[in-house]
């Protein structure tokens, strides 16, 4: 079996998880990761045997002084790989684009970049085929990924006419120390729609969707309240069936007693590495269906939900797997994602 040679530039919240996910695949090899500072993440990567690369040769001395062996520069990494996953902070990836292009590598960006950084915005459940063979794709943000999983799953079985979503966003990731929850609820932005609607429309271009968002003092997860107008009348059973047949969505029964992100993450702490929840979690008791309208609450774990999409994106751009069902299934099995692996 051919194996895709992958490099990761940026080794933070997403990059570290994608690196681990790549190493779990039997059709990919992780050549190395690029770091700008010899911090604890670089030390841990080095101890795990990962190849460490730096943007500039002059940075190597600082790494070596910290006990981190450097294999080369980012250019050396790019000369070896077929696909690069850019997991740098929002807005930084676009500055690397010319370098990636010069080396002729396929590029996978994250949702923090503007859509025009790539040829296609990407969601595994919605437009895998559109990304096959492309030179660059952008995996949409965590919130957009959550919205698209729901929308495309419902559309496949019941048809979707319109979407209205209210997004309650976490203020920062748990490991963030330069910013954090503040004693306020912040409109994000003050005007509607929020950018999430525009992001969804980079994939579902003709969808009638409006979104609004606020930031609240928490680091755990995002929560959405979503109202979907279907193409036909439906029952709650119809909606539950549509969601249960879709990968990467878990409908959480009320009998679990979980009605908050704190409980959800606490349950995951005892069952998942890092308490990751890459599934979209829909609260079953919140699902209400009236005629052709569905409303529900769903939770998005911002640190891990886009990781499986990155793995699928690597397969799509490389052209190694042209069937989205096979790629999604393979990714989910190797990463133990989905209902049969869920922890409650």
N, C-alpha and C positions, 0 to 999 in steps of 0.2 A: 504493500500500500504506500502510495506517495504521502510524504509528510510535509506540511507547510512549515517553513522556517519563519518564526515570528520574533520580532523585537518590540519592546515596550519602552516608550519614552515618557517618563513620569511614573513615579512609584509611590503614589499616595493612596488615598482612600480607594479609588477605583483601580489604579494601576496594580496595586499589590494583589487585589482580588482577581483581576484578569490574569495576572501572571500565574497564580495558583490554578485557575481554571484551564489555562492553556496547557499546563503540565499534566492535567488530568485527561487530556485527549490523546487518543492513539493515532490521530492523523495530523498532529502538530508537534513541533519542537520549539521550545523557548530558547532562543540563542542568547539573549541577555536583556538587561534593563538599564535604562539611562537615569542617572541621578546627578543633581547639581550640588548637593551637600553631603558630606560624610556623617550623616546623622544616624540615629538608632535604626531607621529603616534600612539604610545602606549596610550597616553592620549586620543586621539580621539577614538581609539578602545574601551577603557575602558568606555568612556562616551556613546558609542553606545551600551553598554551592552555585548560586546564580552568577553569571557573568555580569560584571559591573562596567558600565561605560560612562564617560563624562563628556560634556559639551565641548570643552577645550582642553588641550594637553596640559596646560599650566595648572589645572585643577587636580591633576593626578597626585601631586605631592601631598596635598592636604588629606586625600583619601588614604594614601599609603601610611601617613603618620598616624591615622586612626585605626590602622590595622586592616584596612579594606583594600584588597588587591584589585587593581584596575586592569581590565583587559584591553582597553583602547578608548577611542573617542566615539561619539555618536556616528561620525562618518564611517568609522570602521564597522560599527554595528549595521549600518544601513547597506554597506557593501556586501553583507553576508545574508541578510534576510530577504524574504519575498513580500512579507506584510509587516507594516509597522502600526502598532496601536498607540495613538497619541493620547496619553492620559495626563497631560500637563494641566495646570490650573486654567480656568476659563479665560479664553482670549489669547493664550500663549501658543496654542497649536497652530494658529494661522501663520505665525512668524516662522514656523518650521516648514511650512508647506513647500516652499521653493527648494529647500534642501531635500525633502523626501522625493519631490518630483525629479530633481536632478539625478538622484540615484535610481530612479525607475522602480520604486517600490510601491505596492498597493498601500492605501492609507485608510485607517479607521479612526475617526475623530469622535469626541464626546459632545454631549448636548450643550456644553458651555460655549462652544464655538458658534459663530453665526452660520446659518444654513448654506451660504455661498462658499464656505470653505471646502465643500465636497460636491460631487455630482448628484448625490442622492442622499436624502435623509432616510433613516432606516428604522423599521420596526419588524421584528421577525414574523409576527402573526399577520401583518398587514401587507408588506410589500417586499418580501424576501427576493422574489424573482426579479424585481426591478434592479437589485443591487448586483446580480450575477455578472461577474467579469468587469465591473466598473473599476476605475483606478482609485476612486476615493468615495467613502460613504461616511455619514455622520450619524452615529447612534444617538437618537434624541434623548432629552433629559429624563431624569427619573419620573417626574410628574407626568410628562408627556407619554412616556412608556406605559405608565399605569393607565392613563386615559385610553391610549390606543389599544391596549390589550382588551379592555372592556368593550370599547366601541366595535372593534373588528370581530370580536367573538359574538356579540349580539347581532351584528349586521349579517354575519354568515348564516345564521339560523332564522332571524326574525326581520331583518332589514332595519336600518336606522335612518330616520329623517332629520333629526336635529338633536343637539346636545347642549345642555346648560350645566356648568360645573362650578362649584365654589370650592376653592382649594385653601386648606389651612396648612401653612408651611412651617416646618421646623426652622429655627433661627440659625443653627450651625450644626455641624457634625460633632459627635461626642469628643473627638480628639482635638478639636479646634481650640487654640488658646489665644489667638489674636482678636477673636470676636466671639460673641456668645449671646445667649438669651438676654434680652433686656426687659425691663419692667414696663412693657407696652404691647399693644397689638397694632401692627404697622400695616397700612394699606400697601399692597405690592402689585401694581402701582396704584396711585390715587385714582387713576382713570381706568375704565373698563373698555374693552376686554383686556385681561392680562396677556402676557406674551404666550401663555400656554395654548391659547386658541390658535394663534398664528403658527406655533410650532406643530400642532396637530395637522394644520392645513398644508404644511410642507409635504405631507404624505397623503392625506385625504383632502385633496384640493377643493372639492366641491361641497364639502360637508358644512352644514349650517351649525356652527358652534360658537358659543360665547362662554368665556371663563372670567372669573374674578378670584383674587387671592389676597390673603393676609398672612403676615408672619407673626408667630406667637412664641413665647419663651419656653421652648422645648428643644431637645436635641435628638429625640428618638425616631420619629417618623413623620411623614405627611399624612393628612386625612383629607379625602375628597367627599363632598356631597354632590352626587351626579343625578341629573334628570335627563332621561333619554326618551325621545319620541320615536316610537317604532313605526314601521311601514304598515303594520296591521295590528289588530287587537290581539292581546296575549294574556295568558294567565301567569301567576307566579311560578307554577310548575314549568311552563314553557321557558321562563327566564332561567330558572334553576337548571333545567336540562341543558340550555345553551351554554351556561357557564361551566357546568360539570364536564361537558364534552370538550372544553377548550384547555389546552396546556397552559401552565404557568399562572393559573387562577385557582385559588382555593376559597370555597365558600365556607366561612367559619360558623358552625352551629352555635346557637345561643346556649346550649347545654354546657359548653365549655366554661361558661362564666366570664368569658373575656369580653369586655366592653370598652377597653382603653388600649392605647398604644403601650402604656407602661406594662400592663399585664401580658400583652402579646410579646414584647421584647423579653420580659422576665421568663416566660415559658420557653422562648427560643434559647435563652442562655444555658438551659440544661439539656439542650438537644442538638444545637447547631454550632459549628465553629464560629466564634465571634458573635453569636446570636444573629447571624445573617438570615434574612427572609427574602429571597429573590422572587418569591411568588407575589402576585397581587392578591391581597386579602380582602374579600368582600364579606361584610357582616350580614349573615343570613336574616337575622331578625329585622334588619333595617330595610330589606327589600319590600317595596310596596308597588303593586301593579294595579293601575286603573285604566281600563280600555287599552289604549295604545301607548300609555305613558308609564315608564318605570322610574322609580327613584330609589337610591341606595347610598350607603356609606361604604367607602373602601379605604384601605390603608396601604401606604407605599413606603417601603424601607429604602431610603435614599442611598444608602451605602452599597446595596447589593443588587437592586432590581435590574440594573442595566448590564450586569455581568454576563448572563447567558446570551443577551442580544449581541454583545461584543464577540462572543465565540461564533455565533451564527454569521455575523458580518465578516469575520475572517474567512469562513468557508465560502461565503457568497462571492466576495471580491476575488478570491483565488480561483474560483470556478471549479473547485474540487468536488463540491456537492451542489447540484442544481435543484434538488428536491427539498423544499422547505420542511416538509413533514419529517423527512429522514434526519435533516440537520437538527431540528428542534428536539426530536426524540433522542438523538445521540447525546446532545448537550445535556438534556434534562436527566438522562440516565447516569451519565458520568458525574454530574454535579449533585445528583440526588434531589432533584427539584420536582415538585408536583404533589398531588393529593396522596399518593401512596407513600411518599417520604415525609409528609407534613407531620409536625410534632404533636398536634392535638386533634 
